[in-house]
Amino acid sequence: MTSRIETRFARCRAQNRAALVTFVMAGDPDASVSLDILKSLPGAGADLIEVGMPFSDPMADGPAIQAAGLRAIHAGMTLTKVLTQVQKFREHDAETPIVLMGYYNPIYVYGVERFLADAKTAGVDGLIVVDLPPEEDEELCLPALRAGLSFIRLATPTTDDARLPAVLTNTSGFVYYVSVTGVTGAARPDYSRVATAVKRIKAHTPLPVAVGFGVKDAAAAAEIAANADAVVVGSAVIDALAKTLDAEKRGGPATVDAVSKLVSELAAGVASARR
């Protein structure tokens, strides 16, 4: 059976464009506004959605996403509630792929088998778990694949040809290339190096290659989309959200509108790359 992720990438290829992948933190700034944002993303131009699972020690995340996770935790977001959000999203959208992104600890505490079953039931399509290397595939990657969920791995500028086969083994859905070293929201990538890296990864796998980290606006998205199969934007989306919050970190309709506006601009940038 063809997955939602495969179907979406096939549609983007047929349209001769890269996909736009947007990241949002579940529960940021609260459960209600977060769900409204989630529901708005496909209409604004997001092809795939990464949903962050809030965690108190997000070692790979930069300041913007760390702050988003803390806002979500303070607002009472839990892993159970993350899955409930996905389930509510699925009541309105049965086609847009949803990938949960985060760290292993909350999943381990929840219980791997229970989590995978509940995630599949909720309508999750894949997982990105940044602190589980290929050597730990038995922990979550292989059980996820058996449960029918894609397990998406990160490759970085320091992932050389000796390491790449291990990274790609058991990877499914797509490969996420981190275009800069460091945490999310870091400096702009070197686009020529990104193009070379995408070509190198594609020599090792038929999977689509998505590129993220450091993509802040439509121009940057267009540069990445010229060579990659997908452009991932996270910190810029979170920044747009954060600018609308009041002194008590509360959001509202303006928050949803700000995110939708940015995502629409990013989608236009991605679409323009191959014209």
N, C-alpha and C positions, 0 to 999 in steps of 0.2 A: 504494500500500500504506500502510495506517495505521500510524504509528509507535507504539512503546511509550509515548512521552510523550503523544501524542494520546489513545491508549486510556485511559491512567491519568487524565488530566484529565476525559475524558468520563465515566468511572466515578464520579469524585468529584462531578461536576455532577449525575449521576443520583441520588446519595446526598444531594444538597443540602448539601454541605460543601466547604470549602477543602481543598486537598491539603497535606500536611506534607512539606517537603523538608528533609532533614538532611544536613549536611556533616561528613565525616570526612577526615582526612589519611591517605592511603595510607602504610603503613609506620610509623604512630605507635601505640604506642611501638616496635613491631617488626613484622615481616611476619606472624608467626603470630597474635599478638593482634589486629592490625589486620584480618586476614581474618575472624577470629571475630566481631569487632564488625560488620564489613560484613554478614556472614551473618545477624546477629541483628536488624538494623534493620527489615526488613519485618515480622517477627513482632511487633516492639515498636510498630509503627504508622507507620513511614515509608512514604510513598507514592512518593517519588522520592529518589534518593541522589546527592548531589554528592560526588565523590571528588577530594580535593586531590592535585595533582601537586607534590611537594616541589621548592622552588626556593630558592636561597641568597640571593636579593634580592627578597623578596615585598613590594613597595612599598605595596600596597593592604591588607595584612593587619595587624591589631592584634597585640599581644603574645602572646595565647593561640595564635593560628594560626601566627605566626612561630615560636614555641617548638615547636609540633607539627611544623612542617616541618623544623626543625633536628634534632629527635629522630629523625625518619624518615631524614634524610640520614645522621646518625651511625650509624643502624642498618643502613645499606647500601641504602636504597630508591633505585631508579632508575626512569626512565620505562618501561623494558622490564619491570621488576618490577611497576609499577603496572598495566600491561596484563595481566600474568599474574594479578594479583589479581582483576581483573574477569573474566577467563576462568574462574578457579576459582569465583567467585561464580555465574557463569552455569551451572555444572554443577548447581547446586541451585535456581536461580531464573531462569526464562526470561521473567518478566513485569515485574519492577520496573525502571523506567528508571534508567539510570546516566549521569550527566553528569560529565565530567572538567572540573575547574576549576583554572586556574593561569595561567602566563605563557608567552609565545611562545618565549623562548630555548631551553628544553629541547626543544620541538617542532622548532624550526629546526635544532638540532644533530642531532636524531634523523633529520631529513629529512621534509619535509611529506608527500610522496606515500606514503612508507613508513609514516609514523605513521598517516595516515588509513586506509590499508589494514589495518594491524595493529589499530587501534582498532576498526574495523568488525568484523573477524574475532573479536576478543575479546568483543564484545557491548556496546560503548559506543554510547550513543544520541545524545549531544550534547556540545558543548564550550562552556565559558565561558572566554574568554581575555581577561583584564582589561586588558592593555596594548596591544591592537590596536584602534584607532579605526576607524570606518567608512571613512575615507579609505584604509585599508590592506586593504580586503576581498579584493583579489587575492592577498594573501599566504597567507591561510588560510581565511577565511570562505567564499568562493566554491568553492574546491576541496573544502571540507568538505561543502557542500551537494550538490555533484556526487557525492560519495562516499556520500551518503545519511545524513549526520550533521546533526543540528540545530545551528545556531550561535546561541547565546543571548546577547543583548546586555544590558548594564547601562544603566539610566536612573537619574538622580540628581535630587535637589531643584534642582540648577542646570541641568538639561536643559530649556530653555524650548521653547515651541511652534515657534520657528524652527529649533531643533536637532533636535527629536524626529523629524521625518520621516527625517533622515539616519540616526539611531540605529536606527530601525525597518526601514529598507530592508535586505533580505536577512536580517533576524532571523527565526528559526523556533523552534518548540518552545514557548517562552514568553518573556516579557519579565521581566527581573529588576530590580525597582525597589529601589534602595538608599535606605532610608528616612531616613538621616541623612548629613550630610556628614562626611567623615573616613574612618578605617580601620575594619575589622571589629572588633566587640566594643565599639563606642562607646556613648554614652549612649542611653537609651530614646528611641524616636521619639515625635513628637507625633502621636497617633492621628488627630486631626481633619484634620491636614495630609496624612497618609497617605491617608485616604479621598478627599480632594479630588484628590490626585495620581493615584491609581488610576483615578478617574473620567475625569480628563483624558487619561491614556494610552489608556484604552479607547475614547475618542472617535477615536483615530487608528489603532487596530489591532483585529482580531478575536482576536488571540492572548491566552491567559491571562496575567495579571499576577501574578507572585510578588513578595512583599515580604520583605526581609531586612535585616540589620544591627540590632543592639540588642535582638533578641528573646531574652529570658533565661529565661522561665518560662511556665507554662501560661496564666497570666492575660494576659500580653503576647501570647501566641500567639492567644488567643481574641479579643483586641481587633483584631488584624490580620486574622484570619480572617473577621471580620464583613463586611469589604469587599473583600478580595483573593481571588484564585483560589488562591493558595498562600502558605504561610508558610515562610520559610527560616530555619533555626537552625543556626549553626555554632559560634561561640565558646563558647556555653553547653555544647554537647556536648563540646568539647575540654576545657573547664574540669572537667567531671564526670570525664572520663578522667584528666586530670592529677592530680586529688586522690587517686587510688588508687595512684599510682606510688610505688615505694620510693626509697630514697636514690640508687640507681643508675639511676633512671628506667625501671625494669622494671615491666611490668604482668602481669596474670593474669586468672583468672576473675572476680575482684572488679571488674576494669576493665570487662569486658564487661557485667557485671550493673549497674554504675553508669550506663553509657551507656543500656542498655535501659530502666532505671527512668525516667530523665529523658525519653527519647523517648516512653515510654508516657504519662507525665504531659502532655507537649506534645500528643500525639495526642488525649488526652481534652479538653484545652483547645480545640483546633481544632474537634473534633466538637461541642462545647457552644455554639459561637458562633452558630449559626443555629437553635437549637431554640426 
